[in-house]
Amino acid sequence: MEKLRILLIDVDEQELDVYGKVCRAICGNLGYQSDVRVYTNNQQLLFDMGDPYFLNTVNIIIIEPDSANEAIAATLRKMGYCGIILYLSQKDSFRFSIQAFDAKVSNYLHKGMEHLPRFKSVFEQAVFDAEQLWNDFILVSKGGECRRIELQDIRYIESYGHDLIIHYDGGEFAFRSTFADLKERLPENMFIQVHKSFLVSAMFVNLISHEALSLDDGTQIPIGRGNYPALKSAVGMGSNKLNERIIDTDENETTETNA
């Protein structure tokens, strides 16, 4: 994550200025670069969030849930936003609390200097949570379409022509990249290159041999010469998170892997 993208929406420009500066300062103190944007009306915010890439690269949204913005959190969730939302208001409102619950708002904060220490504490935690959330996904796009795919859902990644194809629970998606570039965006040891054209997630491997492997859904993937030892080691060391039987068909061995 190169920068934390943070949006604030409030009709009060002075409040936006104050809390925008606070957010930038906290991010800087924590060692994060930040892109903090402020909005005085929800129409402009919704316009920007209508861009799929922008929507999927926003990490934290801070909303004043007044009458002008009372439906904005729910609308953002319906648009597909899955990042962190915080409410920041001068009011205590049961209606706002219900909205926060329904829209999976992470916290309800109060404005004012006397509440600033709590704001700082909650926002710091939101920054750490946003980084963890970002690391759980990979963002890929092609031809104006953008998808945010959970890493734990990816079974394997295939090289096809100039594209890579991610195969995951829910479908597949082709995008322009190389394995070298993609590996820089993936966590170490989660995916194994078993062939010049295939990366696989060890957690879905069901059976391996010197020539090929089988995933838990029956997909067969070739194993390149020289890749077998690393694959067997990764699976045998427990990188497979399922409690499965991994069978080495060439050596006639059976190995249990326990998460």
Backbone torsions as a table, in degrees:
resi	resn	phi	psi	omega
1	MET	NA	109.1	-177.1
2	GLU	-70.1	-42.6	-179.9
3	LYS	-141.3	148.1	169.5
4	LEU	-82.5	124.4	177.6
5	ARG	-99.6	118.3	-173.7
6	ILE	-124.7	130.2	179.1
7	LEU	-116.2	139.0	174.5
8	LEU	-125.1	135.3	177.2
9	ILE	-128.9	127.3	-177.3
10	ASP	-165.1	142.9	177.7
11	VAL	-74.4	-16.9	-178.2
12	ASP	-90.2	107.6	-177.1
13	GLU	-65.3	-33.3	179.9
14	GLN	-65.8	-42.5	177.9
15	GLU	-64.2	-39.6	178.2
16	LEU	-60.9	-41.6	-180.0
17	ASP	-64.0	-45.5	-178.6
18	VAL	-62.2	-53.0	-174.7
19	TYR	-75.3	-26.2	173.0
20	GLY	-62.7	-43.5	178.1
21	LYS	-65.3	-39.8	179.1
22	VAL	-62.3	-43.9	-179.5
23	CYS	-63.3	-42.8	178.9
24	ARG	-62.9	-42.0	-178.8
25	ALA	-65.1	-43.3	-179.6
26	ILE	-63.7	-44.9	178.8
27	CYS	-59.9	-43.5	178.8
28	GLY	-62.7	-42.0	178.9
29	ASN	-64.3	-30.0	179.7
30	LEU	-87.7	-2.7	177.4
31	GLY	88.3	19.1	179.9
32	TYR	-108.5	138.6	167.1
33	GLN	-78.2	149.2	-176.2
34	SER	-137.7	149.3	172.0
35	ASP	-120.7	97.7	-176.1
36	VAL	-101.7	122.5	-179.6
37	ARG	-121.3	141.8	-177.8
38	VAL	-118.6	147.5	-178.4
39	TYR	-135.0	135.8	175.3
40	THR	-100.6	-5.2	175.6
41	ASN	-145.3	147.8	-174.6
42	ASN	-76.2	-17.3	179.0
43	GLN	-63.4	-43.0	179.9
44	GLN	-68.7	-39.1	177.7
45	LEU	-61.3	-47.3	-179.3
46	LEU	-65.3	-34.0	176.8
47	PHE	-61.8	-48.3	179.7
48	ASP	-64.2	-40.0	-178.5
49	MET	-73.2	-10.3	174.9
50	GLY	-72.0	-15.0	173.3
51	ASP	-81.5	115.4	-175.0
52	PRO	-56.3	-38.1	-179.3
53	TYR	-67.6	-45.1	178.7
54	PHE	-59.9	-47.7	-178.8
55	LEU	-55.3	-41.9	-175.7
56	ASN	-82.9	-4.5	177.2
57	THR	-110.7	7.4	173.6
58	VAL	-85.1	128.8	-176.6
59	ASN	-97.0	-42.1	-176.0
60	ILE	-138.8	135.0	173.9
61	ILE	-123.1	128.6	179.2
62	ILE	-112.0	121.6	-171.1
63	ILE	-120.6	133.1	164.2
64	GLU	-85.3	108.1	-171.9
65	PRO	-84.2	48.4	179.9
66	ASP	-77.3	-172.8	-174.6
67	SER	-60.1	-29.4	-179.3
68	ALA	-74.6	-25.3	-173.8
69	ASN	-121.7	16.4	-171.0
70	GLU	-66.6	-21.5	-179.5
71	ALA	-104.3	2.0	-170.4
72	ILE	-67.8	-37.8	-178.4
73	ALA	-63.8	-45.5	178.9
74	ALA	-63.4	-38.7	178.8
75	THR	-63.6	-41.7	179.2
76	LEU	-63.7	-39.7	177.6
77	ARG	-64.3	-39.8	178.5
78	LYS	-65.3	-29.1	178.1
79	MET	-74.7	-13.0	178.9
80	GLY	108.2	6.3	178.7
81	TYR	-70.0	126.8	-178.0
82	CYS	-123.3	17.2	176.4
83	GLY	-84.6	-163.2	-174.4
84	ILE	-89.6	135.8	174.0
85	ILE	-120.7	133.2	173.8
86	LEU	-121.5	142.4	171.2
87	TYR	-96.4	137.5	177.7
88	LEU	-134.9	109.4	-171.5
89	SER	-141.8	160.1	173.0
90	GLN	-89.2	-7.2	-172.8
91	LYS	-111.9	151.8	164.8
92	ASP	-100.7	120.0	-176.5
93	SER	-139.0	126.6	176.5
94	PHE	-62.8	-36.7	179.6
95	ARG	-62.8	-43.3	178.2
96	PHE	-64.0	-36.4	179.4
97	SER	-64.2	-41.2	177.6
98	ILE	-64.7	-43.0	177.7
99	GLN	-59.2	-43.7	-178.9
100	ALA	-60.6	-43.8	179.7
101	PHE	-63.3	-47.0	-176.9
102	ASP	-65.2	-33.3	-177.2
103	ALA	-96.5	10.9	178.8
104	LYS	56.1	47.2	174.4
105	VAL	-75.1	133.8	-172.5
106	SER	-73.2	-33.3	-177.4
107	ASN	-160.9	156.6	-179.8
108	TYR	-117.1	112.2	-174.9
109	LEU	-112.0	156.4	179.7
110	HIS	-111.1	143.1	177.3
111	LYS	-76.5	164.7	176.0
112	GLY	114.4	148.4	-178.0
113	MET	-60.3	-34.6	-178.7
114	GLU	-67.3	-20.4	-179.9
115	HIS	-101.5	2.6	-175.8
116	LEU	-62.5	-40.0	178.2
117	PRO	-58.2	-40.6	178.2
118	ARG	-67.4	-39.9	177.5
119	PHE	-57.7	-46.4	-178.8
120	LYS	-61.3	-43.4	-179.3
121	SER	-63.3	-46.7	-179.0
122	VAL	-66.9	-40.9	-179.0
123	PHE	-66.6	-39.4	176.2
124	GLU	-58.1	-44.4	178.6
125	GLN	-65.2	-36.8	177.7
126	ALA	-62.7	-37.3	177.6
127	VAL	-62.5	-47.0	179.5
128	PHE	-64.5	-40.8	178.8
129	ASP	-64.8	-38.0	179.8
130	ALA	-64.9	-39.1	178.0
131	GLU	-64.8	-43.6	178.6
132	GLN	-62.5	-43.1	178.6
133	LEU	-61.7	-42.2	179.0
134	TRP	-61.8	-39.9	-178.0
135	ASN	-71.9	-13.6	178.5
136	ASP	-84.2	-7.3	-175.2
137	PHE	-125.8	164.2	165.6
138	ILE	-128.1	136.6	-178.4
139	LEU	-104.5	122.4	-179.4
140	VAL	-131.4	150.6	-178.2
141	SER	-150.2	154.7	174.9
142	LYS	-163.8	135.2	175.5
143	GLY	58.7	34.5	179.1
144	GLY	85.7	-7.6	177.0
145	GLU	-98.6	136.6	-176.9
146	CYS	-128.8	135.4	177.2
147	ARG	-131.0	142.4	175.5
148	ARG	-112.3	110.5	-170.2
149	ILE	-113.2	130.7	177.5
150	GLU	-67.6	131.1	-178.7
151	LEU	-60.0	-36.1	-177.5
152	GLN	-69.7	-12.7	179.0
153	ASP	-92.2	-10.3	-175.4
154	ILE	-81.3	123.0	177.1
155	ARG	-86.1	-51.3	177.4
156	TYR	-157.1	163.5	179.6
157	ILE	-126.3	130.2	-173.1
158	GLU	-117.3	136.5	173.1
159	SER	-88.7	127.7	-178.1
160	TYR	-141.9	105.4	-176.1
161	GLY	63.9	-127.2	178.4
162	HIS	-92.7	3.6	-177.0
163	ASP	-110.0	161.4	163.8
164	LEU	-111.9	143.6	178.8
165	ILE	-118.6	119.4	175.9
166	ILE	-89.6	124.8	175.4
167	HIS	-105.4	119.8	-173.9
168	TYR	-143.4	165.9	175.6
169	ASP	-60.1	114.5	-177.9
170	GLY	116.7	-11.7	177.0
171	GLY	145.7	-151.8	178.9
172	GLU	-145.5	158.8	-179.4
173	PHE	-148.6	129.3	178.5
174	ALA	-99.7	138.7	178.8
175	PHE	-150.9	159.6	-176.2
176	ARG	-85.5	115.9	178.0
177	SER	-171.3	-179.8	175.0
178	THR	-126.3	161.0	177.6
179	PHE	-61.7	-37.3	-179.1
180	ALA	-61.0	-45.5	178.9
181	ASP	-68.9	-40.6	-176.9
182	LEU	-65.1	-39.4	-177.7
183	LYS	-60.9	-28.6	178.0
184	GLU	-69.0	-19.5	-178.0
185	ARG	-100.5	-6.3	-177.0
186	LEU	-104.3	148.1	176.9
187	PRO	-66.2	145.0	179.7
188	GLU	-63.9	144.2	172.6
189	ASN	72.4	-1.1	178.8
190	MET	-83.5	-33.2	-179.8
191	PHE	-122.6	144.0	-176.8
192	ILE	-119.7	131.7	174.8
193	GLN	-84.0	109.3	-176.5
194	VAL	-100.1	-8.6	-177.0
195	HIS	-161.5	157.8	-179.8
196	LYS	-60.4	-19.8	-177.8
197	SER	-112.0	5.5	-175.2
198	PHE	-142.3	132.8	164.4
199	LEU	-111.8	136.5	179.5
200	VAL	-125.8	152.5	172.4
201	SER	-88.2	122.3	-176.2
202	ALA	-61.5	-24.2	-175.9
203	MET	-69.3	-15.1	-179.5
204	PHE	-105.3	0.5	-178.3
205	VAL	-73.9	132.1	-178.3
206	ASN	-110.4	-37.4	-176.5
207	LEU	-150.2	137.6	179.8
208	ILE	-129.7	149.6	170.6
209	SER	-139.5	-177.6	-179.6
210	HIS	-68.5	-26.0	-174.3
211	GLU	-101.7	-27.1	-173.8
212	ALA	-157.4	165.6	173.3
213	LEU	-130.4	159.8	177.9
214	SER	-122.0	131.4	175.5
215	LEU	-85.3	171.7	-175.5
216	ASP	-66.8	-16.2	177.6
217	ASP	-98.2	7.8	177.9
218	GLY	94.3	-6.5	179.3
219	THR	-62.1	131.7	178.1
220	GLN	-101.2	131.3	-178.6
221	ILE	-130.7	130.5	-179.5
222	PRO	-69.9	152.0	176.0
223	ILE	-111.4	124.7	-179.7
224	GLY	-72.3	154.9	179.1
225	ARG	-59.7	127.1	179.4
226	GLY	93.6	-9.8	-179.0
227	ASN	-91.6	-13.4	-174.8
228	TYR	-62.0	-46.7	-177.7
229	PRO	-59.2	-42.7	-179.4
230	ALA	-65.8	-39.3	178.5
231	LEU	-63.8	-48.0	-179.0
232	LYS	-61.7	-39.3	179.1
233	SER	-65.2	-44.4	-178.5
234	ALA	-63.7	-42.5	179.7
235	VAL	-70.6	-42.9	-177.0
236	GLY	-69.2	-23.9	-179.9
237	MET	-84.8	3.5	173.2
238	GLY	96.1	13.9	177.0
239	SER	-70.7	-16.1	172.0
240	ASN	-75.8	118.1	-174.2
241	LYS	-84.0	-6.7	176.7
242	LEU	-92.4	153.2	176.5
243	ASN	-87.7	85.1	-171.0
244	GLU	-121.6	164.5	172.9
245	ARG	-97.6	118.9	177.7
246	ILE	-101.8	115.5	-172.8
247	ILE	-105.8	122.9	174.9
248	ASP	-89.2	100.3	-172.4
249	THR	-72.3	-22.9	-178.0
250	ASP	-82.3	-32.5	-178.8
251	GLU	-101.9	0.6	178.5
252	ASN	56.7	44.6	178.4
253	GLU	-115.6	155.7	173.8
254	THR	-125.7	130.8	-178.9
255	THR	-124.0	129.9	175.3
256	GLU	-88.4	134.6	171.9
257	THR	-115.1	129.5	-177.6
258	ASN	-121.1	126.4	177.8
259	ALA	-71.6	NA	NA
